[in-house]
């Protein structure tokens, strides 16, 4: 049974009614003879003396360095802004080698969390981390004598995961492994460069994943990670649970652990009035098993409200963990312990698990210089890195325009791009072409096709002058997209093929993927589904190879659309659901709206009208927010079709007419034809034959002009039927 099926099976259970207060002893959760695997996130490195910044803090500093001052807060205000998105664009525009990560190469001082985890490794427990820093390794070096410190083994590369699949065997041979599933820039024990192991951008998160598992762990890591978790209690520390990209998918994927214990850090859990070592532990239990709910959290419980308050990280965490509990067949428990993490580890767990309280005993042969983190912050350090010194202002505008575009802030992205055009030097042809293309793309999104075409053509002209072939491919493709929307499919195909040829000459997989998708779209619109799906799948393979998650979402959507057109609704729904999942992770509002609409159309054809209308209403809200008329006219059409199916012809006619008016405003020829067709059908139902014929003839005239042969035949048949009246 799949996770999705299991979740649907349990859909009558709500997520928050699965929580109970745990009134037992901490020893019941942490038996001294238990086998534990620790999963450690960035939060463990924030305590003194390590004092590393959080991912959010790093993201904020990078935005403040790389974006124009007046737009920084606009960017940072978005809830959907992700650390990985920021890094993706920082890498694209400024720091191709991700030099900012060299901050973690400093010989930093481990804190109590790192020392505890090092002691756990020495005591034959397993430790997995998504952190890039080397603080657990450094802690091990401080605790081990020299002759044993050479047996410290960071597991980083693909070859490591293949060669060292059995963690117990490594321990048996006297090794001290630390499993870094997001990699590091180097192995500090062997001093080998391991930059290829890094997973810090959205592209890296989506690279080399299997079909249907965009955010799951890479296939080559699975056997080892499964061995690390199997028949053990997983203890999670240093994560908020609200924005950790792939931790949720990882926990859903591996379900053979005994229990999950999530340590949620809370500074307030230290009793400052008395002994600072005294802790207040708030413990909650989540279980999918049907059991006595006498201790269930009630909405009027003040302590409970503090845990599941709407919009808080804790509520998001509880929802995620409850979802995991619903998705498994075997019964197991999930515990959430709200406490001060380092004090809990050092004052409670060290005693419970018979792990000696950590004490640093620096071996004189194992000394390393440390940087004073209180005097040299990440901000102070990064300002000294050459790629972040004196960034040209126009590049800051490009960065800000692109990131706000991806966040759905179309109007401000347009404003920034136009301002960028004004500040570049006359001889900066490359930047000029980029801004012209950006503006064209934003007009395209606003359905102002003439303006879009004008700016795209100006960008293409400039790219040819400077012989930038990659830019030419992009601009040719963008021009083609306008001809698709205005119904000139043959001309669009001509532009797409020219763009594809350039991409093939360049050997650029990402470039090629986009053009194959464009060509697939032409064949879909022409009704040549077999060729269309071949092109889409070829593009999808390239996206999976390059890790282009956003493009992958588009390909999944398009493949789903073909299956829907062929009447294969369940298959289509699976593609749409995977695409929606990606869009939600990325905060891609346009993508979310598209998938919700597509799923709504499937609910509609399956007769699930209430669910369909809910999806369409959610979609309308998102497209209103984005100001995208072309997409909104499609939703109006879908709502009209739903009313027509229910026999509510007056309501159907109202929405078809609203959709037609909007299609005429944006000049979408194919949509105008489609709306006239349906309006003609509705008037036929109402017995208004002449009015019906008028709209059907208008549709037929347009379809003949744009070459939609399938639609032409259907309307001719419809008109013949009218003659019988």
N, C-alpha and C positions, 0 to 999 in steps of 0.2 A: 504493500500500500504506500503510495507516494505521500510526501509531507502535505501537499495540497489536499489530497483526498482525505487524509487523516484530519486535517484542520476543518474541512467541510463537514466531516462526520460529527465533529464536536461543536458545530457552530451554535448550538443552543446554549452552550456554556459561554458566559461572558468572561473577559480576561480578568477583570478586577474582582470577580466573586470567587476566584481561586486562591486568594490570599488569606492566610490565617496567621494570627499572632502565635509565635512559638514561645511556650511558657516552660519548656524543659531546660535542662542544663546544657551548657556549652560543651561539656564532655560527651553528650549524646551525639553532637554533630561532628566533633573531632575526636574519635577514639584514638588512644595513644598508639595502637598497633595498626592504624589505617595506612593505606597507600595513597599518596597525594601527588597530584600534578598541579603545578602553579602556572597560571597564565597571567603574565605581567604586562601592563600597559604603561603609557607615558607618565601617568600620574605618580608612579613610584619614584621618579627621578626629580620631582619638584621640591622635595623636602631638603632642608639644609643638611650637610654642606654642599650637596650636589647643585641644588637650586637651578636646575635646567628649566627653561620656559616650556609651557604647555604648547601643544599644537596650535591652539587658538591664539596664544600670544605670539608665536612665530608667524602665523598667518597675518595677524594684525600689523606686526612690524614690517613685514614684506609689502603689504598694501601701502603702508605709510611711506615706504621708501620708493615704491614703484608707480604710484598713482599721483595725479595732480592733487595738490592739497585740498582744493575746493570740492573734490569728488570722493575723498577718502571715506568720510563718514557715510556717504550714500551707499558705497560698496559694503562697508562693514555692518550696516544696519540690516542686511538681508539675513533672515533666519536660514535660508537655503544655501548660504555661502559656506563652502566646505574647504577645509585645509588643502585637500587633494586638488581641488579646482584651482586654488591660488597657486600651488606649486606647479601645476600643469602650465599655466600661462607665464609664470615667472621663468620657467625653463624655456618656454617658446620665445619670449621676448628679450630676456636679459642673461640668464644664468644657465646656459646649456649643459654645463658640467655639474650643476647643483653644488656649487662651491660653498653655499651657506651651511651645508651639512658638515663641512670641515670643523665647525664649532664643536661637534661631538668627538672629534679626534684628539682634542685636548686631554691631557692626563688629569682628569677630574677626580675629585674625592667622592667615593661612594657614601651613601647615607645608610641609615639603619635598615631600610627596606632591602637595599642591595646586599647588605651583610647577612640579613636573615635568609634571603634566597640563596646566597652562596653557601651558607651553613646547611640549608635544605638539600642542595646538590651534594655536599660532602656526606650528608646523612642518607644518600641514595634515593632521594625524591627527585622528580623530574621538574624542570623549569622551562617553559616556553615563553618567549617574549616577542612583541611586535616592535620593540624599541630599536633605534639605530645606534644608540650610545653603547659604550663599552664598560659601563659601571659594574655590572655583575661579574664580568671577567676580571676587572681590577680588584673587586672585593675578594674573589677567589685567590688571586695572586697575593693579596695581603694576608689571607688566612692560611695559605698552604706553604709548607717549606719549599725551597727552590727545586729540589729533586722531584717534587710532586706537581709543582705549578706547570711544568712542561706537558702535563697530561690533561690540562684544561683544553676542551674541544668545542669551540663555537661551530655549530652546524649551520652553514650559510648557503652553499652553492647547490646546484642541482645534483652534482656528483656526490656531495656529502649525503644528500637525502637518499640517493641510490645505494651508496656504499655502507651507510650506517643505519640500516633499517631496523635493527634490533637494539633498543636503548639499554636493555638489561645486560646484553653481551658487552656493551661498552663499559658499563659500570663494573661488571665482573672482572674486566681486564684492567681495572684501576684507573679508568678515565673519569673526567668530570665534565660531562657534556652540557652545553647550554644551547637551546634550540631557538634560533632567531628567524622566525618565519617571514619577516619582512626584510631580512638581510641587513648588511652593513657595508660601508664603503671599503672596509678592509677587515681581515682577520688579525686582531692585534697580538695573537699568540705567535702566529707564523709570519706576520707582517706581509701577507699576500693581499694584493688588490682584489676585492670582491665586489666592485661597484655594480656588476651585472646582476647581483642578487637583490639590489635595492627595489623596494616597492613603496614609492612615495607619491606618485602621480596617479591620476585617474586612469591613464593609459596603462600604467604598470599593473594596476589592480585588475584590469580587464584582460590582460595578456595571457595567452596560453590556457584559457579556461575551456571546459568542455561545454557542449551544447546544453542550453538550459540552465547553466550554472555560472552566470557571469561573475558573481561575487563569491563563489566558493573558492576554496583553496586549490592551488594548481594540482593536477592529477599526480605528478611525480612526488609530491609531498605527502599525499594521503596515507600510504601504507605506514610510514614512520609516525605521522601524527596519530593515526589510529592506535598504533602500539603504545604511544605515550599516554593515551587516554583510557584504553581498554581496562575495565574492571578496577578503576581508580576513582577517587573523589577529585573533582576538578575545583580548584580554589582560584577565583578570578580577583585580581587586585589591580588598581591603577587605571580602571576604565569607568567612564560615566554611564555607558550603555545607551546614550542618547544619540551619539554621532560617530560611533566607531564603525567604520564602513563595512568591514567584513567579519567582525566578531560574531554578530548574530548568525549569519550564514554558516560560519564555522561550527557553532554550537548546534545548529540544526542538522548539520551534515553528519557529525560524529555523535552517536547516541549510545555507545556501549559503556560509558562511564557510569559509576554507581550513583553519584549525586553531584549537584553543582552547589558550591558555596560562593556567593558573590559578596565581596567586601566592598561596601559603598562608603567611601571616605566622607567623614563628617567632623569638622573641627569642633563643633559644639558638643560632641559626645564626651569630651574631656571635662571632668569635674574640676574646674579651676578654683572652687571655693576651698576644697580640701587638698588632699594629696594629688598632685598632677598626674601621678601614675594610676590613679583610680579611674576606671572607665565605666561609662554607662553604655551597655549594649542593647540596641533595639533590634530584635531578631524577628523576621517574618518568614513564613513557609509558603511555598507555592507547590501545589500538587495537582496533577490531572486526575488522580483517583477520586472516586466519590466517597467522601468520608464525612464524619460528623463536623458540621460547620458552626458549632456553638461558639467558637472563638473567631469566627469570620470577622473581617474588618467591616465595620458599619460606617456609613457616610457621616453619622453624627459623632463619631469617635474623633476627638481632637488630635490624638497621636496619629490616627490613620490619615486624617486630612493632610497632615504634614508630610506623609509618605506619598500619597497619590494625588496631590494637588495638581489641577489641570495645568498643562504646559511645563511642568517641572521635569528636570532630568530624571527624578525618581519615578514619576508616572510613566515616562517613556521606557525606563528600565523594567518596571513591573510588567508593562504590556509586552515587551520583547520576551522576557523570561516566561510569561504565561503562554505566549504563542509557541515557545519551544516545548513547554510541557504538554500542550495540546497536540503537538506534532509527533509524539512518540507512542509506540505500542506498549513498550515495557514500562512498568511503574517505577518511578524514581522521584526523589524530592529535590526541590531547589530552595535554598535558604538565602535570604538577603540579610546581611548583618551591617547595620549602620553604626559606624564607630570611627575612631581615629586610627587610620591604617597602621602606621609605624608602631604606635604604642600597643595596638592589639597584637601585632606580629611579635614584638620583642618582649612584652610583659605577659601575654596570655598564651600564645601558641608555642613559644619556646618551652614553656613548662608542660603544657598539655601533651606535646609531641616528643618530649624528652630531647629537644634540640638545645644544646648548650647556648646560653645567652651570648650573643656575639660580642667578642672583644677583639679589637684590631691589634695584631702583634706584627708590625711591619718588619719583615726580614730585611736585614741591612743590604743584602744582595738584590733585593726586590723593590728598591725605592724608585719612585718616579716623581718628577717635578709636577706640582699641581698649580693650577691657575686660581687666583683668588677671585671666586665668582662674585663676591660682594662688590669688588672694585671694578671688574670687567664684565659687564652684562652682555647679553646677546646683541642688543642694539648697538652698544659701543664697539663691540668686536666687528660686527658686519659692516659698519660704516668704513672700516679700514680695508675691506675687500674691493679690489679694483673694479669688478663688474657692477658694484653698487655705488661707485663714486661718480659724481657728475653725470648721472643718467640724462640723456637729452630729453627735453620736455615733450617733444612730439612722440617719443616712444612711451612716455607715461600716458599720453592721451590714447595711443593705440591700445595699450594694456587695459586702461579703464573702460574704453569703448567696448572691447571684446568681452571683458568679464561681465559688464552690465548687460550686454546683449545676451549672454548665456544665462543670466539671471532673469531675463524677461523684461528688463527695463528699457524698452525700445526707444521711447522719446528722449531719455537722457543719453542713451548711447548715440542717438542721432545728433544731439546737441554737441556732445564731446567730439564726434567725428568732424562736424562742420567747423568747430573751433580749432581742431587739429590742422585742418587745411589752411587756416589763416596764419598759423605760427611756423610752418615749415619754410625752409629756404627754397628759393626758386629752383635751384639745381638738384634738390632732393626728389628726384623722379620716382624712386621706389616708394617713399612715404606718400607722395602725392597719389600714386596709383592705389595704394592700400586704402587710403581714406576715401577715395572715389568709389572703390568697390564696396567698402563698408556702408557708405551712404546709399549706394544702389541696393544693397541687400536689405537695409532697413526700410527703404521705400517699397521693396518687394513684399516684405512682411506686412506692411500697411496697405497692400493691394494697390499701390499707386504705380502701375506698371510702366507708364510712359516716362515718369521720372526715374524709375529704377533702370530702365533700358539706357537712358541718356548717360547716367553715371557709370554703368557697367561698360558701355562702349568707350567712354573717356579713359577708364582704367585700362581696358584692353589696348587702346591706342598707345598709351604710355608704356605699358609692359613690352610691347613690340619694339618701341624706340630703344629701350634699355636691354632688350634681348633676354628678358626674364621668362623662360619657358614654363616654369612651374606656375607663375602668376598668370601667364596667358591661358594655361589649361583651366585654371579656376575661373577666370573671367569669361572664357568661352562657354563654360558650363553654366555660369550664371545667366548669360544672355539666352542660352537655350531654355533655361527654366521659365523665362518670361514668355517665350514663344509657346511653351507647353500650356501656360495659363491662358494665353490668348487664342489657343486652338490651332496654332500652326505647327502641327506635329512633325511634318516632314522637315521643315526648316529647323526645328528644335533638334531633331535627330542628326542633322548635318553638323550642327555646332557640337553636340555631345561626342560625335565620332572624331572630330578634329581634336577635341580635348583629350579623349582617350589615347589617341596616337601620340600626343605629346607626353602623356603620363608613361606610356610604354617605353618611349625613347629615354625618359629620365630614370626608368626603373623604380618609380615611386609607388609603393603598394597602396598607401593611403589615398593618393591622388587617383590611382586606377580604380579603387573601390568605389569612390564617389561617382566616377563617370559610368561604370558598369551599372550602378544603381539608377542613374539618370536614363540610360538606354533601356533598362528594364521597365522603367515607368512609361516610356513611349509604347513599348509592346503591350503593356497592360492596358493602356488606354485604347489601343487598337484591337483589343480582344485576343491577342496572341499570347495566351497565358503560359503555354509551355516555354516559349522563348523568354518571357518575362521572368518566370521563376528561376530559370537557369542563370540569368544575369544577376538576380538578387542573391542567389546562393553563392555565386562566384564572389560577389562583393562581400557577403557575410564571412566567408572563409578568410578573406584578406583582413577584415576588421578584427577577427578573433586572433589572427597572427600578430597584428600591430597593437592590439589592446585598445582600439578606438571604441570605447563603450558607447558614446553618444551615437556614433554612426551605426553601431551594432543594433541599437534600439530602433533606428530607422529601418534597417534591413528586416528585422524581425516583424515590424509593423507591415512592411510591404509584402513579405511572404504570407503573413496572416491574411492580408487583403485578398491575395490570389485564392487561398483556400476558401475564404468566405464567398468569393464570386463563383467558385466551383461547387458551393453548397456543403463544403466540409467544415461545418461550424465548430465542432469540438476541437479539431486541429487548429483552426484559426484562433479560437479562444486561447489555446495554450501559447501561441506566438504573441498574442496581444498581452497576455498576463505577464510574460517574461519581459516584454518591452516596457510595460507599465512599471514593473519592479525597478528596472534600470532608471527610468525617468524620475521616480520618487527618490531614489538614492541620490541622483544628481541634482534634485531640485529643479528639474526641467519642466516648467509649467506648461509650455506649449506641447511637449511630448506627452505629459500627463493628460492634457485635454484631448489630444488626438486619440490616445488609447481608450480613455473613458468613453469617447464617442463611438469608437469602433466596437467596443464591447457592448455598448448600448444597442447598436444595430443588430448584433447577434441575439441579444435578449429579445429584441423586437421580432425577428423572424421566427424565434422559438415560441413566441406567444407570451413571454414573460414581460408584459407591458409595464407593470409598476416598476420593476427593476430598470427597464429601459428608460423610462421617463426620469428616474432618479439620476441615471448616468448622464442623460442629455442635459439636465438642469445643472449638474456639477460642471459639465463641459462649458455651458454657456457662461457661467460665472468666471471660469478661467479665461475664456476668450475675450470676455468683456474687460477683464483686468489687463489683458495683453493688447487690447485694442485692435484685434485682427478680424477684419470684416469678412474676408474670404472664407475663413473657417466658420465664422458665425452663421453665414448664409447656409452652409452645409447642415449645421445643427438645426436651424429653423426648418430646413427641408425634412430632416429626420423626424422632428416632432410632428410636422404635417403628415408625413407618411404613417406615423403611429395612429394619429386621429382618424386618418382615412381607413386604416385597417379595422378600427373599432366602429366604423360606420358613422363617425361624427364628421359628416362632409362639410358643414359650415366652418367648423374649427380647422379642418384640414385646409380648406380654401384660404382661410385667413393667414395661416402660416406659410403656405406656398406663395401667396402674394407678397408677404413680407420678405420671404427669401428671394423672390424675383427682383424686387426693388433694390435689395442690397447687391445682388449679382450684377444688375445694370449699373449701379453706382461704381463698382470696381472694374467693370468691363470684362467680366469672365464669360466668354462666349459659350463655352460648353455648359456652364451652370445656367445661363439664360435659356438655352435650348431645353435643358432638362426640366426647368421649372415650368416653362410653357407647355411642355408635354403633359406634365401632371395636372396643371390647371385645366388643360383641355379634357383630360380624363374625368376630372371632378365635374366639370360642366356637363359632360355627357351623362354622368350619373344623375345630375339634377334635371336632365331633359332639355338643356339649352344647347341644341345641336349646332346652330350657327356660330355661337360663341366658342363652342368646343372646337369646331373646324378651324376657326381663326387662329387659335393658339397652337393647334397641332400643325397647321401649315407653317406657322412661324418657326416652330421647332424643327420641322423637316427642312426648311430652307437653310437654317444654320448648320444642321448636321451634314447636309450635302456640301456645304462650303468647307467644313473642316474634315470631311472624309470619314465620318463615323458610320461604317457600313451596317453594322449590326442594328444600330438605333434607326437607321433609315428604313430598313426592312420592317421593323416593328411598327413604326409610325405609319408607313404605307398601308399595312394591314389594318391599323386602327382607323384610318380614314376610309378604307373600303367598308368597314363595319358601319361607319356613320351613314353611308349611302343607303343603308337598309331602312333608316328611320324616315 
